[in-house]
Structures are given as C-alpha cells and as structure tokens.
Amino acid sequence: MQNIEKTAVCIVGAGPAGSATSIMLSNLKIHHYIIDKAVFPRDKTCGDGLILYAYRSLKILGEGLFYDFLNNPKFIHSKKIQFHPDNLHHVEFKETQKRDMVISYAKRIDFDDFLVNHLNKKYAKTIFGNGVKTLKEHKDNILITLKDGKQIETKLVVGADGVKSKVYSNLVGEKISKKLASTFVCGYFENVLLAKENVAEIRLIYKKMPLFFYIFPLADGQVNVSLGGRADLIKKHNINLIDEINAIIKRHKKVKHKFIDGRRVGNWRGWSIPFHFGKHKIFGNKFVLVGDAAGLANPFYKEGIGTGMMSGIIAAKNIERCLQESDFSVENLQKYEQDLKEKFGRLLKFSYFSLKMARFKQMFAFFTKILKNKIEEKSYAAIQKRSY
C-alpha cells in the first residue's frame, strides 16, 4: 500500500487560474501541490484574447513576470478593439499614447505553458499527466485519489479545473444551467487580410439571437476566428455554429473580403464559457473554486482568463489567512466569495445586463450609436481601473 502524500493546500488544474494561485501562494511562501491531467505544453480551445485583469494579475504576481509577458515573441499586443453592434456603426475601445495595449493575443498552448514555466519549484510540487479520479471530504481533510492510484491528503483544495470541474462535481454536485454558459466554436486561419494595428474585431451577428463573432490576430501570422452565444438559446433555435461561421466568412459584406485568400488550418473546435458566478456555490468546507470552475467569465465579452487569474490571487490571500487561523471552514471561507464580489460584482452584473439587452437588435444598436462618444470617453478610466 503506497503512502499518502500530505499537504496544506492542493490546486487541481494548472491553467491560468490555477497557475496564478500557485505563483501567489509561492510569493506568500506557502508550500503546496498543483496537479493537472495534462503535460505542458498542452493545447486548449479558446478565443486567445487577454484583456483587463489578465494584465493586472501578471503585474501583481511579479514585475518580472509582466515584463517577460510583454517581451515574449509568441504574444502580440494592440491598442484598439472595435465592437460592431451592426454593419453601420462601431464603438472603439483604445488606449492613450502613454499606455501600451488594451488587448493581447496569445494561443493558449503558449500562454498556459508560459505561466507553468514560472511556477516556483521551491514552494510548488507539480504532478502533471495524472488526473483526479475522486475527492472525498473527511473530518479534517480532503482525500484526493489520482488516476494512477496516488493519493494526496490536503487541508484545502483549490478547484481550478475548468468548466467540467471534478472538484465541483465531487464536492458540490449541482447542475449548472445552460442559461449561464456560452457555447463557441473557433478555428485558426492563415492569409487573412487584417489592419496593420492588430485591431481586435468583434461583431454582433443576429440569427434569432445575438451571436458574437471575433477575429483576433496571432503572433505566428494566423488569426483566431470564433463564433458563439448563450448555450440555451443556441440549442433552442437549433443553430449550427459551424454553418453560421462559414456563412459569415463567405457572405458577410463587412467580413468576406478579409478571407478571399484565407485558408483554415486544422479543424473547427468547440468549447463552453461559464458565467454562473453568483448563482452557484464556489466555496465550502475545505475548498474554493477559481476561474471557469467558479463561472467567472464575463457574460458579455466572454473573456475569463483575467478574472480567473485574479480569483486565484484572491484565493491565495484567503488561504494565507485561513492557514494563520487554522480554520478552513465554510464560515471562514465565505470571505473569499465576498472579496470576489467586491472585485468583480458590478462589472459582471453590468455585463450580464448588457447581454440581455443585446437580444433586442434595433434597440441595442440605437443606444450604442447615441452613446458611442460617451462610452469611448469613459472607457479610458474603466480600462485603467481594471488593468495595469
């Protein structure tokens, strides 16, 4: 019978949220385990865009980490995002000349590996290529059994294992509504005609419901092309996202000219983006959830890497407090959720409201048009508040 390994903290999942948790714990000099079913570098289906809290998180985790990110040749940056609610108008979110970027583009295979390579081996014991089989709560700990039979006994588990979280399913078990998730497909293309400034292009496409269409340029010359929307409405209206994205590329009058010489590289891929924060449990006795496992993606513009990383930082600070108090009870961990609400609550509520309003095509386009100047003017302060 093999020995059970013991630790105070075990992170399940080494994506951006899990890695951020680990790096922050190391900054706080807290020893821990971090496990993942994959071996890095590993690919991950995503839109490949980074904004707002992703920058802030990198700076909090370390100026050196942020500098390495800015100068990594696999990542590119842009000062502009163009949002098109219809074919006649657009709102532009951009940075001032004094600041470097409003959006960055990084393939997840590269960005996640970048973060994993910055884990602190002095404090973080990594177990990669070995997924979680079960988690069982006991009086004083949680026992994690991995696929190969290895067991880890921990005082607290951080669930950073994404939308299909084993931590969530084993320790919470509630079913998450499809009304609180988006379904997307994406593909990589080469030879696509884009603006020289690497401008992010986001369009609302209506097909009985609002669909979000993204074109993001990448450092290797390819672009990530994505389309999706609320999961329950896609199912209700029987929308085939691959058929729709092909139709946009071939026939949309504002898009098709960009793809005259375009060629898809690889297959279409799909994924789910959860935004159920505030509606489902994200902590309990001896566990907290971060990132997609906590449903922290933005309901409107769908980005979840930044909020996921910041949730990991907040979780680490709460873990430090719990260790000092020797108390990992649900009552003591409630502050974690309170801290998340204080950090993200207003933004996520407004984004969810905007998503509901976007269902009314003409009204949404009208208000976007008349408020264009005000939105663009106020965006500078809003971006800086939540960014670097």
C-alpha positions as CSV (number, residue, x, y, z in Angstrom):
1,M,0.0,0.0,0.0
2,Q,1.5,3.3,-1.1
3,N,2.0,6.2,1.3
4,I,-0.5,9.1,1.2
5,E,1.2,12.4,0.5
6,K,0.2,15.2,2.8
7,T,0.0,19.0,2.1
8,A,-1.8,22.0,3.4
9,V,-3.0,23.1,0.0
10,C,-3.6,21.3,-3.3
11,I,-4.5,23.0,-6.5
12,V,-6.4,20.9,-9.1
13,G,-5.7,22.4,-12.5
14,A,-2.7,24.3,-13.9
15,G,-4.4,26.6,-16.4
16,P,-4.2,30.4,-15.9
17,A,-6.4,30.4,-12.7
18,G,-4.5,27.5,-11.1
19,S,-1.1,28.8,-12.1
20,A,-1.9,32.3,-10.8
21,T,-3.0,30.7,-7.5
22,S,0.3,28.7,-7.3
23,I,2.5,31.7,-8.1
24,M,0.7,33.9,-5.5
25,L,1.0,31.1,-2.9
26,S,4.7,30.9,-3.6
27,N,5.0,34.7,-3.3
28,L,3.4,34.2,0.2
29,K,5.9,31.4,0.9
30,I,3.2,28.7,1.2
31,H,4.1,25.2,0.2
32,H,1.5,23.4,-1.9
33,Y,0.8,20.8,-4.6
34,I,-0.5,21.7,-8.1
35,I,-1.8,18.8,-10.3
36,D,-3.1,18.6,-13.8
37,K,-4.2,15.8,-16.0
38,A,-2.2,17.2,-18.9
39,V,1.5,17.5,-19.5
40,F,2.6,21.0,-20.6
41,P,2.7,22.5,-23.2
42,R,-0.8,21.3,-23.9
43,D,-3.4,22.9,-26.2
44,K,-6.6,24.5,-25.0
45,T,-9.6,25.7,-27.1
46,C,-10.1,29.4,-26.6
47,G,-10.5,32.8,-28.3
48,D,-6.9,33.6,-27.4
49,G,-7.6,37.2,-26.2
50,L,-6.3,38.7,-23.0
51,I,-7.6,42.0,-21.5
52,L,-8.0,43.9,-18.3
53,Y,-7.5,41.7,-15.2
54,A,-5.0,39.5,-17.1
55,Y,-2.6,42.4,-17.1
56,R,-3.3,43.4,-13.5
57,S,-2.8,39.8,-12.4
58,L,0.5,39.5,-14.1
59,K,1.8,42.7,-12.5
60,I,0.6,41.6,-9.0
61,L,2.3,38.2,-9.5
62,G,5.6,39.9,-10.3
63,E,7.0,42.8,-12.3
64,G,9.4,40.3,-13.9
65,L,6.6,38.1,-15.0
66,F,4.8,41.0,-16.6
67,Y,8.0,42.1,-18.3
68,D,8.5,38.6,-19.6
69,F,5.0,38.5,-20.9
70,L,5.3,41.9,-22.8
71,N,8.6,40.8,-24.4
72,N,7.6,37.2,-25.3
73,P,7.7,36.8,-29.1
74,K,4.7,34.4,-29.0
75,F,2.4,37.2,-27.8
76,I,1.3,40.4,-29.6
77,H,-0.4,43.5,-28.3
78,S,-2.8,46.1,-29.7
79,K,-4.1,49.5,-28.6
80,K,-7.6,49.0,-30.2
81,I,-10.7,46.9,-30.0
82,Q,-13.6,47.6,-32.5
83,F,-17.0,46.4,-31.4
84,H,-19.7,46.4,-34.2
85,P,-23.3,46.1,-32.9
86,D,-24.4,46.3,-36.6
87,N,-23.0,46.9,-40.0
88,L,-23.3,50.7,-39.8
89,H,-21.7,51.7,-36.5
90,H,-18.9,50.6,-34.2
91,V,-17.5,51.6,-30.8
92,E,-13.8,51.7,-30.5
93,F,-12.0,50.9,-27.2
94,K,-8.5,52.1,-27.3
95,E,-5.6,53.1,-25.1
96,T,-3.9,56.5,-24.8
97,Q,-0.4,57.1,-26.2
98,K,1.1,56.8,-22.7
99,R,-0.2,53.2,-22.3
100,D,0.9,50.2,-24.3
101,M,-2.2,48.0,-25.0
102,V,-5.8,47.3,-24.5
103,I,-5.7,43.7,-25.7
104,S,-3.1,41.0,-26.2
105,Y,-3.3,37.8,-28.2
106,A,-1.8,34.5,-27.1
107,K,-2.5,31.0,-28.1
108,R,-3.4,29.1,-25.0
109,I,-0.8,26.4,-25.8
110,D,1.8,29.2,-25.4
111,F,0.3,31.3,-22.6
112,D,-0.6,28.5,-20.3
113,D,2.9,27.0,-20.8
114,F,4.4,30.4,-20.1
115,L,2.7,30.6,-16.7
116,V,3.6,27.0,-15.8
117,N,7.2,27.7,-16.6
118,H,7.0,30.5,-14.0
119,L,5.8,28.2,-11.2
120,N,8.2,28.4,-8.2
121,K,9.6,24.9,-7.7
122,K,10.7,25.8,-4.1
123,Y,7.1,26.0,-2.9
124,A,5.1,24.3,-5.7
125,K,5.2,20.5,-6.1
126,T,3.8,19.7,-9.5
127,I,2.1,16.5,-10.6
128,F,1.3,16.7,-14.3
129,G,-0.1,14.0,-16.6
130,N,-2.2,12.5,-13.8
131,G,-5.8,13.5,-13.5
132,V,-8.1,13.4,-10.5
133,K,-10.3,10.3,-10.1
134,T,-12.1,11.2,-6.8
135,L,-12.2,13.7,-4.0
136,K,-13.7,12.7,-0.6
137,E,-14.2,15.0,2.3
138,H,-13.2,13.8,5.7
139,K,-13.4,15.5,9.1
140,D,-10.1,17.2,9.0
141,N,-9.0,16.9,5.3
142,I,-9.9,16.1,1.8
143,L,-8.5,12.9,0.2
144,I,-7.7,13.2,-3.5
145,T,-7.2,10.0,-5.4
146,L,-5.5,10.4,-8.8
147,K,-6.0,8.2,-11.9
148,D,-2.8,6.2,-11.2
149,G,-3.9,5.5,-7.6
150,K,-1.7,8.1,-6.0
151,Q,-3.4,9.8,-3.0
152,I,-3.0,13.3,-1.6
153,E,-4.4,14.4,1.8
154,T,-4.9,18.1,2.0
155,K,-6.4,20.6,4.3
156,L,-7.8,22.7,1.4
157,V,-8.5,22.1,-2.2
158,V,-8.5,24.8,-4.9
159,G,-10.6,23.8,-7.8
160,A,-9.0,25.3,-10.9
161,D,-10.0,22.5,-13.2
162,G,-12.4,24.4,-15.6
163,V,-15.9,24.2,-16.8
164,K,-16.1,20.4,-16.2
165,S,-14.5,20.7,-12.7
166,K,-14.0,17.4,-10.8
167,V,-13.8,19.4,-7.7
168,Y,-17.2,21.0,-8.3
169,S,-18.8,17.7,-9.3
170,N,-17.4,15.8,-6.3
171,L,-17.8,18.4,-3.6
172,V,-20.8,20.5,-4.8
173,G,-22.7,18.4,-7.5
174,E,-25.3,20.9,-8.6
175,K,-26.1,21.1,-12.2
176,I,-25.2,24.4,-13.9
177,S,-27.9,25.9,-16.1
178,K,-27.2,26.4,-19.8
179,K,-28.6,29.9,-19.4
180,L,-25.4,30.7,-17.6
181,A,-23.0,29.5,-20.2
182,S,-22.0,30.3,-23.8
183,T,-21.1,27.8,-26.5
184,F,-18.4,28.7,-29.0
185,V,-16.6,27.3,-32.0
186,C,-13.3,28.6,-33.3
187,G,-10.7,27.9,-36.0
188,Y,-7.3,29.1,-37.0
189,F,-6.9,30.8,-40.4
190,E,-3.9,32.0,-42.4
191,N,-3.6,34.6,-45.2
192,V,-6.5,36.7,-43.7
193,L,-6.4,40.4,-44.5
194,L,-6.2,42.5,-41.3
195,A,-5.5,46.0,-40.2
196,K,-1.8,46.8,-39.5
197,E,-2.5,47.8,-35.9
198,N,-3.6,44.2,-34.9
199,V,-7.1,45.6,-34.1
200,A,-9.5,43.2,-32.4
201,E,-12.7,42.9,-34.4
202,I,-15.9,41.9,-32.5
203,R,-19.3,41.8,-34.3
204,L,-22.8,41.0,-33.2
205,I,-24.4,38.7,-35.7
206,Y,-28.2,38.1,-35.3
207,K,-29.6,34.7,-36.1
208,K,-32.8,34.6,-34.0
209,M,-30.4,35.5,-31.1
210,P,-27.2,37.6,-30.8
211,L,-24.1,35.7,-31.8
212,F,-20.6,37.1,-31.1
213,F,-18.1,36.9,-33.9
214,Y,-14.4,37.5,-33.2
215,I,-11.3,37.9,-35.4
216,F,-8.1,38.0,-33.3
217,P,-4.6,38.2,-35.0
218,L,-1.8,36.0,-33.6
219,A,2.0,36.2,-33.5
220,D,2.5,33.4,-36.0
221,G,0.5,35.2,-38.7
222,Q,-2.6,33.2,-38.2
223,V,-5.9,34.5,-36.8
224,N,-8.4,33.0,-34.4
225,V,-11.9,33.2,-35.8
226,S,-14.7,32.5,-33.2
227,L,-18.5,32.5,-33.1
228,G,-20.9,31.7,-30.2
229,G,-23.6,32.8,-27.9
230,R,-25.7,31.7,-25.0
231,A,-25.8,27.9,-24.9
232,D,-29.5,27.5,-24.1
233,L,-30.6,29.9,-27.0
234,I,-28.3,28.1,-29.5
235,K,-30.0,24.8,-28.5
236,K,-33.5,26.4,-28.6
237,H,-33.1,27.8,-32.1
238,N,-31.2,24.8,-33.4
239,I,-28.2,26.9,-34.6
240,N,-25.3,25.1,-36.2
241,L,-22.4,27.4,-35.3
242,I,-20.0,25.9,-37.9
243,D,-22.5,26.5,-40.7
244,E,-23.1,30.1,-39.4
245,I,-19.4,30.9,-39.1
246,N,-18.7,29.6,-42.6
247,A,-21.6,31.7,-43.9
248,I,-20.2,34.9,-42.3
249,I,-16.7,34.3,-43.7
250,K,-18.1,33.7,-47.3
251,R,-21.0,36.2,-47.4
252,H,-20.9,38.9,-44.8
253,K,-20.3,42.2,-46.6
254,K,-18.0,43.6,-43.9
255,V,-16.0,40.3,-43.4
256,K,-15.8,38.3,-46.6
257,H,-13.1,40.4,-48.3
258,K,-10.7,39.6,-45.5
259,F,-11.0,35.9,-46.3
260,I,-10.5,36.0,-50.1
261,D,-7.2,34.2,-49.7
262,G,-7.9,32.8,-46.3
263,R,-7.3,29.1,-45.5
264,R,-8.4,27.3,-42.4
265,V,-5.6,25.5,-40.6
266,G,-6.8,22.4,-38.7
267,N,-10.4,21.6,-37.6
268,W,-13.2,23.7,-36.1
269,R,-13.2,23.3,-32.3
270,G,-15.8,24.0,-29.7
271,W,-15.8,24.9,-26.1
272,S,-18.0,26.2,-23.3
273,I,-17.7,29.5,-21.4
274,P,-19.4,29.6,-17.9
275,F,-20.7,32.8,-16.3
276,H,-22.6,31.4,-13.3
277,F,-20.8,33.4,-10.7
278,G,-23.2,34.5,-8.0
279,K,-25.7,31.7,-9.0
280,H,-23.9,28.6,-7.9
281,K,-21.7,27.6,-4.9
282,I,-18.0,28.4,-5.3
283,F,-16.7,27.5,-1.8
284,G,-17.4,25.2,1.1
285,N,-15.7,23.3,3.9
286,K,-12.1,22.9,2.9
287,F,-12.4,24.0,-0.8
288,V,-12.7,27.1,-3.0
289,L,-13.2,27.3,-6.8
290,V,-11.4,29.7,-9.1
291,G,-11.6,30.7,-12.8
292,D,-14.1,28.8,-15.0
293,A,-14.8,26.3,-12.2
294,A,-16.3,29.3,-10.4
295,G,-18.1,30.6,-13.5
296,L,-16.1,33.9,-13.6
297,A,-16.1,34.5,-17.4
298,N,-17.6,37.8,-18.5
299,P,-21.1,37.2,-19.7
300,F,-20.9,39.8,-22.5
301,Y,-17.4,39.8,-24.0
302,K,-16.7,36.2,-22.8
303,E,-13.1,36.7,-21.5
304,G,-12.4,34.7,-18.4
305,I,-8.6,34.4,-18.2
306,G,-8.1,37.7,-16.4
307,T,-10.9,37.2,-13.9
308,G,-9.7,33.6,-13.4
309,M,-6.2,34.7,-12.7
310,M,-7.3,37.4,-10.3
311,S,-9.6,34.9,-8.5
312,G,-6.5,32.8,-8.0
313,I,-4.7,35.7,-6.4
314,I,-7.7,36.5,-4.1
315,A,-7.9,32.8,-3.2
316,A,-4.2,32.6,-2.3
317,K,-4.6,35.6,0.1
318,N,-7.6,34.0,1.7
319,I,-5.7,30.7,2.0
320,E,-2.9,32.5,3.8
321,R,-5.4,33.9,6.3
322,C,-7.0,30.5,6.8
323,L,-3.6,28.9,7.5
324,Q,-2.8,31.5,10.0
325,E,-6.1,30.9,11.8
326,S,-6.1,27.1,11.2
327,D,-9.6,27.4,10.0
328,F,-10.8,26.1,6.6
329,S,-14.5,26.0,7.5
330,V,-17.3,27.2,5.2
331,E,-17.8,30.2,7.5
332,N,-14.2,31.3,7.3
333,L,-14.0,30.8,3.5
334,Q,-17.1,32.9,3.0
335,K,-14.8,36.0,2.8
336,Y,-13.3,34.6,-0.4
337,E,-16.7,35.0,-2.2
338,Q,-17.2,38.4,-0.6
339,D,-13.8,39.5,-1.9
340,L,-14.7,38.3,-5.4
341,K,-18.0,40.1,-5.4
342,E,-16.2,43.3,-4.3
343,K,-13.7,42.9,-7.1
344,F,-15.9,41.7,-10.0
345,G,-19.6,42.1,-8.8
346,R,-20.5,45.4,-10.6
347,L,-18.7,44.5,-13.8
348,L,-20.2,41.1,-14.1
349,K,-23.7,42.3,-13.3
350,F,-23.5,45.1,-15.9
351,S,-22.1,42.6,-18.5
352,Y,-25.0,40.2,-17.8
353,F,-27.5,43.1,-18.2
354,S,-25.8,44.1,-21.5
355,L,-26.1,40.5,-22.7
356,K,-29.8,40.5,-22.1
357,M,-30.2,43.9,-23.8
358,A,-28.3,42.7,-26.8
359,R,-31.1,40.3,-27.7
360,F,-33.1,43.4,-28.9
361,K,-31.2,44.2,-32.0
362,Q,-32.5,47.6,-33.1
363,M,-32.7,49.0,-29.6
364,F,-29.2,47.8,-28.7
365,A,-27.8,49.3,-31.9
366,F,-29.6,52.5,-31.4
367,F,-28.4,53.1,-27.8
368,T,-24.9,52.0,-28.8
369,K,-24.9,54.6,-31.6
370,I,-26.2,57.6,-29.5
371,L,-23.9,56.7,-26.5
372,K,-20.9,56.0,-28.7
373,N,-18.9,59.1,-27.7
374,K,-19.7,58.7,-24.0
375,I,-18.8,55.1,-24.0
376,E,-15.5,55.7,-25.7
377,E,-14.7,58.7,-23.5
378,K,-15.4,56.8,-20.3
379,S,-13.6,53.6,-21.4
380,Y,-10.1,55.0,-20.7
381,A,-10.8,55.3,-16.9
382,A,-12.7,52.0,-16.8
383,I,-9.9,50.1,-18.6
384,Q,-7.2,51.6,-16.4
385,K,-9.1,50.8,-13.2
386,R,-9.2,47.1,-14.1
387,S,-5.9,46.8,-15.9
388,Y,-2.2,47.5,-15.4
